[in-house]
Amino acid sequence: MRNHLWTALWLSAFCGIAASSATASESRNTNFLFACDGTNKTITFTASGLGNNVTRFIQGSEISLFENRGGLQYVILRALGDPNKQLLTLGGRDNSRSDQYQGFIPVQTSATGTVTFSIDGVCSGGFGQVQGNVTVWFF
């Protein structure tokens, strides 16, 4: 009888882990815009609903520009504004970049379940503006 109880507990625990892993990936995204005037712009993006005071893992990210008339110098996506948590970089000739990381990047959520990201960019003057979309995938 005791072996059947342990088997039942083990199976329920294993099945519970397997079921939660299948739906563990989720994403957050935002649109951004900055003017092309030759100065650095920083846009802050707050991902919410990620669980209060927990460690979440970033498994990938993407930047896609849907308005780029030239003059772009760079776009950089960072987690928590931390230069050690740089996720993606676009150069002058890029319009999109996506990466699924080999390892996860841990981030601590706030007491309200948020993680803040920064999008830095520069575009030379005379080219209007740059608009794009950022997506971050969490595990």
Backbone torsions as a table, in degrees:
resi	resn	phi	psi	omega
1	MET	NA	-41.7	-179.1
2	ARG	-62.8	-39.5	178.0
3	ASN	-63.6	-36.5	178.5
4	HIS	-67.1	-37.1	178.1
5	LEU	-64.3	-46.9	178.9
6	TRP	-63.1	-39.7	179.1
7	THR	-63.6	-44.0	179.5
8	ALA	-64.0	-43.1	177.6
9	LEU	-63.3	-43.9	-179.6
10	TRP	-63.2	-45.3	-179.9
11	LEU	-64.3	-41.3	-179.9
12	SER	-66.5	-38.5	177.8
13	ALA	-66.7	-44.9	-179.2
14	PHE	-64.2	-44.8	-179.7
15	CYS	-65.9	-36.1	177.0
16	GLY	-64.1	-41.8	177.8
17	ILE	-66.3	-44.7	-179.4
18	ALA	-62.4	-40.1	-179.4
19	ALA	-68.3	-40.1	-179.5
20	SER	-71.9	-31.7	179.2
21	SER	-67.5	-31.8	-177.6
22	ALA	-67.0	-25.8	-177.9
23	THR	-118.0	20.2	-173.0
24	ALA	-77.9	-23.5	-177.0
25	SER	-80.5	133.1	176.1
26	GLU	-146.1	161.0	-176.5
27	SER	-129.1	160.2	171.7
28	ARG	-134.9	143.8	179.8
29	ASN	-146.4	165.1	177.3
30	THR	-155.5	156.2	170.5
31	ASN	-93.9	154.3	177.2
32	PHE	-141.4	160.3	-179.7
33	LEU	-149.6	136.8	169.1
34	PHE	-142.9	148.4	-178.2
35	ALA	-78.2	147.0	177.3
36	CYS	-90.7	91.1	178.4
37	ASP	-130.1	10.8	176.5
38	GLY	84.5	-0.1	179.3
39	THR	-109.3	152.4	179.1
40	ASN	-66.9	134.7	176.3
41	LYS	-117.3	142.2	175.3
42	THR	-126.3	124.4	176.8
43	ILE	-112.4	133.7	178.9
44	THR	-103.2	135.6	-178.2
45	PHE	-127.4	123.5	-179.8
46	THR	-108.5	117.3	176.0
47	ALA	-87.6	129.2	-175.7
48	SER	-119.2	172.1	177.0
49	GLY	70.8	34.4	-175.1
50	LEU	-106.2	8.4	-178.5
51	GLY	95.5	136.0	-175.5
52	ASN	-80.9	129.8	175.7
53	ASN	50.5	49.4	178.0
54	VAL	-127.4	161.0	173.4
55	THR	-90.1	123.4	174.1
56	ARG	-110.6	159.5	-177.5
57	PHE	-119.2	125.6	175.4
58	ILE	-83.1	124.8	-178.3
59	GLN	-106.6	-12.3	177.8
60	GLY	-178.4	168.6	177.9
61	SER	-156.4	165.3	-178.6
62	GLU	-149.4	141.6	170.3
63	ILE	-123.3	129.1	175.7
64	SER	-130.3	125.8	176.4
65	LEU	-94.3	130.7	176.8
66	PHE	-112.5	-2.2	168.9
67	GLU	-142.9	112.2	179.6
68	ASN	-149.1	100.4	-176.5
69	ARG	-91.6	15.2	-177.9
70	GLY	100.7	166.4	178.9
71	GLY	88.1	-5.9	178.9
72	LEU	-64.2	132.2	175.0
73	GLN	-99.5	-47.6	176.4
74	TYR	-167.0	159.5	167.8
75	VAL	-135.4	131.4	-179.7
76	ILE	-126.1	132.4	175.8
77	LEU	-108.7	125.3	178.9
78	ARG	-129.3	146.2	173.4
79	ALA	-88.9	136.8	175.9
80	LEU	58.1	18.2	-177.3
81	GLY	65.7	14.3	-173.5
82	ASP	-90.3	120.8	178.8
83	PRO	-63.5	-17.1	176.2
84	ASN	-86.3	-2.6	177.5
85	LYS	-122.3	45.0	176.7
86	GLN	-75.7	125.1	-173.3
87	LEU	-96.4	-46.5	-178.4
88	LEU	-149.0	155.2	174.6
89	THR	-136.6	134.1	170.6
90	LEU	-108.3	138.5	174.7
91	GLY	-98.5	-177.4	-174.3
92	GLY	-56.5	-33.8	-177.1
93	ARG	-99.3	0.7	-177.8
94	ASP	-87.7	145.7	172.0
95	ASN	-118.2	-14.8	175.8
96	SER	-160.1	154.2	175.1
97	ARG	-156.3	140.2	179.2
98	SER	-139.5	145.7	178.7
99	ASP	-148.5	134.8	169.5
100	GLN	-105.5	115.8	-170.5
101	TYR	-73.3	146.3	177.1
102	GLN	-64.6	-37.7	174.5
103	GLY	-121.9	163.4	179.3
104	PHE	-84.8	150.5	176.7
105	ILE	-104.8	113.8	-177.4
106	PRO	-77.1	139.5	173.0
107	VAL	-137.1	143.8	179.0
108	GLN	-94.3	127.8	176.8
109	THR	-79.0	159.9	178.2
110	SER	-79.0	179.7	177.6
111	ALA	-64.2	-20.9	179.0
112	THR	-102.2	9.2	174.7
113	GLY	80.9	30.4	-178.6
114	THR	-117.2	157.4	171.2
115	VAL	-132.6	132.2	-178.3
116	THR	-98.7	137.8	176.9
117	PHE	-121.0	151.5	174.3
118	SER	-119.4	141.6	176.0
119	ILE	-118.4	111.8	178.2
120	ASP	-104.6	142.1	178.2
121	GLY	-158.9	156.3	175.7
122	VAL	-138.8	137.7	176.7
123	CYS	-137.0	135.1	-179.4
124	SER	-62.3	149.0	179.7
125	GLY	-61.4	152.3	176.8
126	GLY	89.2	3.5	-178.2
127	PHE	-112.5	15.6	176.4
128	GLY	79.9	-107.0	-176.7
129	GLN	-149.8	166.1	174.6
130	VAL	-120.6	131.5	175.7
131	GLN	-125.8	145.3	179.3
132	GLY	-159.7	-174.9	179.3
133	ASN	-133.1	138.9	176.4
134	VAL	-118.4	134.7	174.4
135	THR	-126.7	136.8	176.4
136	VAL	-125.2	130.1	179.0
137	TRP	-102.9	132.6	179.6
138	PHE	-112.6	150.8	172.8
139	PHE	-116.6	NA	NA
